[in-house]
Amino acid sequence: MDDVEDLDLTMDDEFEKGRGPKRFPYSELVTATGNFREEGKLGEGGFGAVYKGWLQEQNLEVAIKRVSKGSRQGQKEYISEVKIISRLRHRNLVQLVGWCHGRGDFLLVYEFMPNGSLDTHLYNKTTLLAWPERYKISLGLATALLYLHEEWEQCVVHRDVKPSNVMLDSAFNAKLGDFGLARLIDHDRGSQTTILAGTMGYLAPECVTTGKASKESDVYSFGVVALEISCGRRPVEPREEPGKVRLVEFVWDLFGRGMILEAADKRLENDQFDEDQMERLMVVGLWCAHPDYNLRPSIKQAISVLNFEAPLPVLPSKMPVPMYFAPPLDLSHFAYTSTYGSSLQGMSNSSNATSSSNSTSSPSISASKHLLASR
């Protein structure tokens, strides 16, 4: 509990200075959720549940994550989340409204996201996410990473960029959330060796082989998400025919044959998307998901291309094969979330979509996944 006591001192000091989220009394959050009533539950995962709440004093609708009692990993991610996201301020980040730990509970209070998470829209069988919104979401996510990587006082490596962690407000503006796996790195340092963490399908090759997280590995994850937004399919589709199983390989093959637009989401007719934007987003996606991290762009360079301020990058016609020295890696502590599984269901009453990246029973639960609409 020493970490929690240290957190108390740090956050109380921030609160007294008038900065950041506030520490809520436990009783206020009990009232806000109707004593954590089952009917208000937005979702549940390996480390806890998320409830819809109403803060009367602030006149604010919120989503409250309640970490499971006895979950050590959940408590670690709670501490990491409060320490990091409470200090960040950006329009494309989910706002942490407050926090509380008492009576054995660890509670995180977030702004409520009316349009849920990106994955529920990409894979919704009844409605179609329009192209203008898709392109805006891509730019919003990239802008969030630019702030984390280059514009804040330290470099923040998110380590779990994926559609279920990209929340959407009432105007479909992207807001990146779930900082439970995030790490702070000084700007003059490169990568950081950590326990392998993230989500299969979005993990950069060097993360798997070396266990190192970096800005470049976040950029890789962004590249996969960019392709996912363009193509409307998951990073790995085991039931697809050979050559189409892995999204990056599938799109790169079409790119090499001069047919990249053939990878566009089939639900979008040609007159429903801007071909120049579609090409840019897919090529930038491949660039960011380059197997060699030395050849990936910075997120700022990617944004320049997406904004038509820079030309398309020159990429090889065939997808390169990554070559890395792989030191011994203790996979017994491998913390990851799977792109498959169904441990987090019923995220939104208004969506029939199936999540593309539900959490497994590993130490990485998508907290922001649950900041969803139930209107």
ZAVEXSE-534051 format. One record per residue (C-alpha): x, y, z; residue in one letter. Coordinates in nm, 3 decimals. Example, Ala and Ser with C-alpha at 12.3 -4.5 7.8 and 13.67 -1.06 7.14 Angstrom:
<recs>
REC/1.230/-0.450/0.780/A
REC/1.367/-0.106/0.714/S
</recs>
This chain:
<recs>
REC/0.000/0.000/0.000/M
REC/0.303/0.229/0.005/D
REC/0.238/0.324/-0.357/D
REC/-0.118/0.426/-0.269/V
REC/0.004/0.637/0.024/E
REC/0.257/0.808/-0.204/D
REC/-0.023/0.866/-0.453/L
REC/-0.232/1.030/-0.180/D
REC/0.045/1.277/-0.100/L
REC/0.114/1.358/-0.465/T
REC/-0.248/1.399/-0.569/M
REC/-0.354/1.589/-0.257/D
REC/-0.077/1.838/-0.329/D
REC/-0.197/1.875/-0.690/E
REC/-0.556/1.919/-0.573/F
REC/-0.466/2.190/-0.322/E
REC/-0.291/2.376/-0.602/K
REC/-0.613/2.368/-0.802/G
REC/-0.478/2.142/-1.075/R
REC/-0.608/1.820/-1.218/G
REC/-0.893/1.594/-1.112/P
REC/-1.035/1.592/-0.762/K
REC/-1.041/1.320/-0.502/R
REC/-1.403/1.223/-0.443/F
REC/-1.545/1.105/-0.112/P
REC/-1.640/0.740/-0.139/Y
REC/-1.998/0.822/-0.038/S
REC/-2.038/1.063/-0.330/E
REC/-1.950/0.795/-0.585/L
REC/-2.181/0.546/-0.413/V
REC/-2.461/0.800/-0.455/T
REC/-2.361/0.879/-0.815/A
REC/-2.393/0.513/-0.916/T
REC/-2.693/0.424/-0.700/G
REC/-2.467/0.208/-0.484/N
REC/-2.311/0.053/-0.795/F
REC/-2.641/-0.088/-0.907/R
REC/-2.631/-0.366/-1.162/E
REC/-2.861/-0.178/-1.401/E
REC/-2.603/0.099/-1.433/G
REC/-2.316/-0.130/-1.524/K
REC/-2.170/-0.046/-1.865/L
REC/-1.931/-0.338/-1.880/G
REC/-1.709/-0.573/-1.688/E
REC/-1.363/-0.720/-1.738/G
REC/-1.083/-0.903/-1.565/G
REC/-0.995/-0.619/-1.329/F
REC/-1.332/-0.466/-1.253/G
REC/-1.650/-0.308/-1.380/A
REC/-1.752/0.032/-1.515/V
REC/-2.070/0.206/-1.408/Y
REC/-2.263/0.500/-1.543/K
REC/-2.294/0.776/-1.285/G
REC/-2.430/1.122/-1.225/W
REC/-2.245/1.382/-1.016/L
REC/-2.515/1.611/-0.884/Q
REC/-2.285/1.886/-0.758/E
REC/-2.107/1.913/-1.094/Q
REC/-2.423/1.834/-1.295/N
REC/-2.208/1.591/-1.489/L
REC/-2.261/1.248/-1.643/E
REC/-1.962/1.022/-1.583/V
REC/-1.830/0.669/-1.619/A
REC/-1.683/0.521/-1.301/I
REC/-1.439/0.233/-1.314/K
REC/-1.435/0.016/-1.002/R
REC/-1.124/-0.199/-0.974/V
REC/-1.189/-0.549/-0.845/S
REC/-1.095/-0.597/-0.482/K
REC/-0.787/-0.813/-0.453/G
REC/-0.663/-0.738/-0.806/S
REC/-0.301/-0.636/-0.757/R
REC/-0.249/-0.569/-1.126/Q
REC/-0.567/-0.365/-1.137/G
REC/-0.442/-0.155/-0.846/Q
REC/-0.108/-0.102/-1.020/K
REC/-0.284/0.020/-1.331/E
REC/-0.508/0.242/-1.117/Y
REC/-0.201/0.410/-0.968/I
REC/-0.037/0.445/-1.310/S
REC/-0.354/0.591/-1.459/E
REC/-0.401/0.850/-1.186/V
REC/-0.035/0.952/-1.182/K
REC/-0.015/0.997/-1.559/I
REC/-0.348/1.098/-1.707/I
REC/-0.430/1.334/-1.419/S
REC/-0.145/1.556/-1.536/R
REC/-0.236/1.554/-1.904/L
REC/-0.462/1.811/-2.069/R
REC/-0.560/1.775/-2.433/H
REC/-0.881/1.785/-2.634/R
REC/-0.809/1.440/-2.779/N
REC/-0.757/1.263/-2.446/L
REC/-1.031/1.121/-2.226/V
REC/-1.055/1.347/-1.922/Q
REC/-1.006/1.195/-1.579/L
REC/-1.258/1.380/-1.364/V
REC/-1.152/1.229/-1.035/G
REC/-1.048/0.932/-0.830/W
REC/-1.108/0.765/-0.496/C
REC/-0.972/0.477/-0.295/H
REC/-1.145/0.373/0.021/G
REC/-1.311/0.074/0.186/R
REC/-1.099/-0.152/-0.030/G
REC/-1.225/0.003/-0.353/D
REC/-1.019/0.182/-0.619/F
REC/-1.236/0.410/-0.831/L
REC/-1.161/0.618/-1.142/L
REC/-1.409/0.879/-1.264/V
REC/-1.402/0.971/-1.634/Y
REC/-1.602/1.200/-1.856/E
REC/-1.881/1.005/-2.022/F
REC/-1.843/0.945/-2.395/M
REC/-2.186/0.953/-2.566/P
REC/-2.072/0.773/-2.882/N
REC/-1.876/0.498/-2.713/G
REC/-1.560/0.349/-2.855/S
REC/-1.436/0.338/-3.214/L
REC/-1.450/-0.040/-3.246/D
REC/-1.824/-0.051/-3.175/T
REC/-1.878/0.174/-3.478/H
REC/-1.630/0.005/-3.713/L
REC/-1.796/-0.332/-3.660/Y
REC/-2.158/-0.231/-3.616/N
REC/-2.369/-0.442/-3.849/K
REC/-2.666/-0.204/-3.849/T
REC/-2.504/0.137/-3.901/T
REC/-2.205/0.256/-4.103/L
REC/-1.942/0.499/-3.980/L
REC/-1.917/0.760/-4.254/A
REC/-1.583/0.838/-4.418/W
REC/-1.556/1.204/-4.304/P
REC/-1.588/1.088/-3.944/E
REC/-1.332/0.812/-4.000/R
REC/-1.074/1.056/-4.136/Y
REC/-1.141/1.304/-3.857/K
REC/-1.102/1.029/-3.597/I
REC/-0.769/0.923/-3.751/S
REC/-0.635/1.277/-3.732/L
REC/-0.766/1.319/-3.379/G
REC/-0.592/1.003/-3.262/L
REC/-0.268/1.110/-3.430/A
REC/-0.296/1.451/-3.263/T
REC/-0.337/1.284/-2.924/A
REC/-0.017/1.086/-2.982/L
REC/0.167/1.399/-3.095/L
REC/0.082/1.560/-2.762/Y
REC/0.192/1.251/-2.568/L
REC/0.513/1.196/-2.763/H
REC/0.639/1.549/-2.825/E
REC/0.434/1.827/-2.670/E
REC/0.412/1.736/-2.301/W
REC/0.694/1.780/-2.049/E
REC/0.783/1.410/-2.075/Q
REC/0.726/1.156/-2.348/C
REC/0.427/0.938/-2.267/V
REC/0.430/0.596/-2.433/V
REC/0.073/0.470/-2.429/H
REC/0.149/0.103/-2.512/R
REC/-0.210/0.005/-2.589/D
REC/-0.335/0.211/-2.885/V
REC/-0.633/0.030/-3.037/K
REC/-0.991/0.111/-3.142/P
REC/-1.148/0.005/-2.811/S
REC/-0.932/0.267/-2.636/N
REC/-1.035/0.542/-2.879/V
REC/-1.347/0.704/-2.737/M
REC/-1.586/0.927/-2.932/L
REC/-1.767/1.233/-2.799/D
REC/-2.102/1.364/-2.920/S
REC/-1.939/1.513/-3.233/A
REC/-1.732/1.200/-3.307/F
REC/-1.409/1.363/-3.195/N
REC/-1.150/1.102/-3.099/A
REC/-1.030/1.086/-2.740/K
REC/-0.760/0.838/-2.645/L
REC/-0.808/0.672/-2.307/G
REC/-0.689/0.389/-2.082/D
REC/-0.345/0.486/-1.955/F
REC/-0.308/0.187/-1.724/G
REC/-0.014/0.053/-1.925/L
REC/0.139/0.393/-2.012/A
REC/0.497/0.478/-1.921/R
REC/0.682/0.808/-1.890/L
REC/1.014/0.847/-2.071/I
REC/1.243/1.149/-2.075/D
REC/1.254/1.315/-2.416/H
REC/1.627/1.252/-2.452/D
REC/1.583/0.878/-2.402/R
REC/1.474/0.631/-2.663/G
REC/1.297/0.311/-2.573/S
REC/1.243/0.158/-2.235/Q
REC/1.269/-0.208/-2.144/T
REC/0.952/-0.324/-1.974/T
REC/0.745/-0.634/-1.923/I
REC/0.583/-0.701/-2.258/L
REC/0.239/-0.542/-2.260/A
REC/-0.021/-0.444/-2.512/G
REC/-0.267/-0.611/-2.747/T
REC/-0.182/-0.881/-2.997/M
REC/-0.237/-0.750/-3.349/G
REC/-0.127/-0.401/-3.249/Y
REC/0.211/-0.490/-3.097/L
REC/0.514/-0.380/-3.298/A
REC/0.754/-0.663/-3.394/P
REC/1.035/-0.524/-3.180/E
REC/0.808/-0.520/-2.875/C
REC/0.745/-0.891/-2.910/V
REC/1.113/-0.976/-2.957/T
REC/1.281/-0.729/-2.721/T
REC/1.013/-0.621/-2.476/G
REC/1.094/-0.255/-2.546/K
REC/0.821/0.006/-2.569/A
REC/0.883/0.337/-2.743/S
REC/0.724/0.617/-2.942/K
REC/0.791/0.404/-3.248/E
REC/0.588/0.114/-3.109/S
REC/0.295/0.351/-3.045/D
REC/0.331/0.473/-3.404/V
REC/0.313/0.111/-3.522/Y
REC/-0.012/0.062/-3.331/S
REC/-0.150/0.382/-3.483/F
REC/-0.063/0.248/-3.828/G
REC/-0.263/-0.067/-3.765/V
REC/-0.560/0.137/-3.640/V
REC/-0.537/0.361/-3.950/A
REC/-0.562/0.053/-4.172/L
REC/-0.845/-0.082/-3.961/E
REC/-1.038/0.244/-4.003/I
REC/-0.977/0.238/-4.381/S
REC/-1.050/-0.128/-4.440/C
REC/-1.317/-0.198/-4.179/G
REC/-1.156/-0.523/-4.069/R
REC/-0.955/-0.645/-3.772/R
REC/-0.574/-0.672/-3.763/P
REC/-0.590/-1.051/-3.774/V
REC/-0.868/-1.253/-3.936/E
REC/-0.788/-1.624/-3.889/P
REC/-1.075/-1.734/-4.113/R
REC/-0.949/-1.541/-4.415/E
REC/-0.764/-1.713/-4.697/E
REC/-0.380/-1.714/-4.690/P
REC/-0.242/-1.370/-4.768/G
REC/-0.540/-1.196/-4.613/K
REC/-0.511/-1.312/-4.254/V
REC/-0.290/-1.025/-4.136/R
REC/-0.418/-0.681/-4.227/L
REC/-0.080/-0.511/-4.274/V
REC/0.045/-0.786/-4.509/E
REC/-0.283/-0.786/-4.703/F
REC/-0.280/-0.409/-4.763/V
REC/0.093/-0.403/-4.841/W
REC/0.046/-0.670/-5.107/D
REC/-0.226/-0.465/-5.277/L
REC/-0.010/-0.153/-5.247/F
REC/0.275/-0.331/-5.425/G
REC/0.043/-0.423/-5.710/R
REC/-0.090/-0.068/-5.742/G
REC/-0.432/-0.173/-5.613/M
REC/-0.435/-0.031/-5.262/I
REC/-0.787/0.113/-5.291/L
REC/-0.911/-0.245/-5.332/E
REC/-0.852/-0.281/-4.958/A
REC/-1.103/-0.007/-4.872/A
REC/-1.401/-0.105/-4.658/D
REC/-1.641/-0.276/-4.899/K
REC/-1.936/-0.120/-4.719/R
REC/-1.819/0.220/-4.840/L
REC/-1.914/0.272/-5.202/E
REC/-1.673/0.469/-5.423/N
REC/-1.888/0.780/-5.397/D
REC/-1.893/0.752/-5.017/Q
REC/-1.526/0.827/-4.959/F
REC/-1.258/1.063/-5.084/D
REC/-1.011/0.847/-5.279/E
REC/-0.716/1.078/-5.210/D
REC/-0.785/1.068/-4.837/Q
REC/-0.835/0.691/-4.844/M
REC/-0.504/0.640/-5.022/E
REC/-0.326/0.874/-4.780/R
REC/-0.464/0.704/-4.472/L
REC/-0.374/0.356/-4.597/M
REC/-0.024/0.449/-4.714/V
REC/0.041/0.634/-4.388/V
REC/-0.090/0.325/-4.208/G
REC/0.166/0.107/-4.389/L
REC/0.442/0.361/-4.326/W
REC/0.366/0.368/-3.954/C
REC/0.337/-0.012/-3.942/A
REC/0.673/-0.062/-4.114/H
REC/0.839/-0.372/-3.963/P
REC/1.163/-0.175/-3.910/D
REC/1.106/0.087/-3.642/Y
REC/1.395/0.294/-3.780/N
REC/1.195/0.348/-4.100/L
REC/0.870/0.452/-3.936/R
REC/0.776/0.820/-3.935/P
REC/0.730/1.028/-3.626/S
REC/0.365/1.091/-3.555/I
REC/0.423/1.454/-3.658/K
REC/0.542/1.339/-4.003/Q
REC/0.238/1.115/-4.036/A
REC/0.008/1.407/-3.953/I
REC/0.175/1.624/-4.218/S
REC/0.094/1.366/-4.486/V
REC/-0.264/1.322/-4.362/L
REC/-0.310/1.699/-4.376/N
REC/-0.179/1.705/-4.736/F
REC/0.113/1.918/-4.621/E
REC/0.370/1.660/-4.733/A
REC/0.386/1.409/-5.021/P
REC/0.313/1.042/-4.984/L
REC/0.614/0.847/-4.857/P
REC/0.805/0.611/-5.086/V
REC/0.760/0.256/-4.960/L
REC/0.898/-0.073/-5.096/P
REC/0.655/-0.270/-5.310/S
REC/0.704/-0.577/-5.091/K
REC/0.661/-0.571/-4.716/M
REC/1.006/-0.596/-4.550/P
REC/1.079/-0.873/-4.303/V
REC/1.182/-0.749/-3.956/P
REC/1.516/-0.873/-3.825/M
REC/1.584/-0.824/-3.456/Y
REC/1.809/-0.979/-3.198/F
REC/1.576/-1.127/-2.941/A
REC/1.719/-1.139/-2.588/P
REC/1.567/-1.380/-2.336/P
REC/1.218/-1.260/-2.251/L
REC/1.015/-1.380/-1.957/D
REC/0.681/-1.448/-2.122/L
REC/0.541/-1.582/-1.796/S
REC/0.475/-1.217/-1.710/H
REC/0.351/-1.125/-2.057/F
REC/0.071/-0.874/-2.003/A
REC/-0.143/-0.842/-2.312/Y
REC/-0.495/-0.813/-2.435/T
REC/-0.617/-1.029/-2.717/S
REC/-0.787/-0.913/-3.033/T
REC/-1.031/-1.195/-2.971/Y
REC/-1.238/-1.316/-2.680/G
REC/-1.557/-1.191/-2.525/S
REC/-1.482/-1.113/-2.163/S
REC/-1.610/-0.757/-2.201/L
REC/-1.960/-0.769/-2.338/Q
REC/-2.262/-0.543/-2.331/G
REC/-2.062/-0.223/-2.355/M
REC/-2.343/-0.015/-2.498/S
REC/-2.718/-0.048/-2.501/N
REC/-2.728/0.132/-2.835/S
REC/-2.484/-0.086/-3.028/S
REC/-2.502/-0.436/-3.170/N
REC/-2.136/-0.434/-3.261/A
REC/-1.889/-0.699/-3.158/T
REC/-1.571/-0.567/-3.002/S
REC/-1.254/-0.609/-3.203/S
REC/-1.024/-0.610/-2.905/S
REC/-1.184/-0.738/-2.592/N
REC/-0.960/-0.807/-2.298/S
REC/-0.850/-1.152/-2.196/T
REC/-0.778/-1.256/-1.840/S
REC/-0.443/-1.083/-1.864/S
REC/-0.328/-0.777/-1.668/P
REC/-0.440/-0.527/-1.933/S
REC/-0.804/-0.429/-1.915/I
REC/-0.936/-0.161/-2.144/S
REC/-1.081/0.090/-1.900/A
REC/-1.186/0.342/-2.160/S
REC/-1.365/0.067/-2.349/K
REC/-1.647/0.111/-2.100/H
REC/-1.699/0.487/-2.126/L
REC/-1.987/0.420/-2.356/L
REC/-2.331/0.548/-2.433/A
REC/-2.643/0.387/-2.299/S
REC/-2.889/0.644/-2.414/R
</recs>
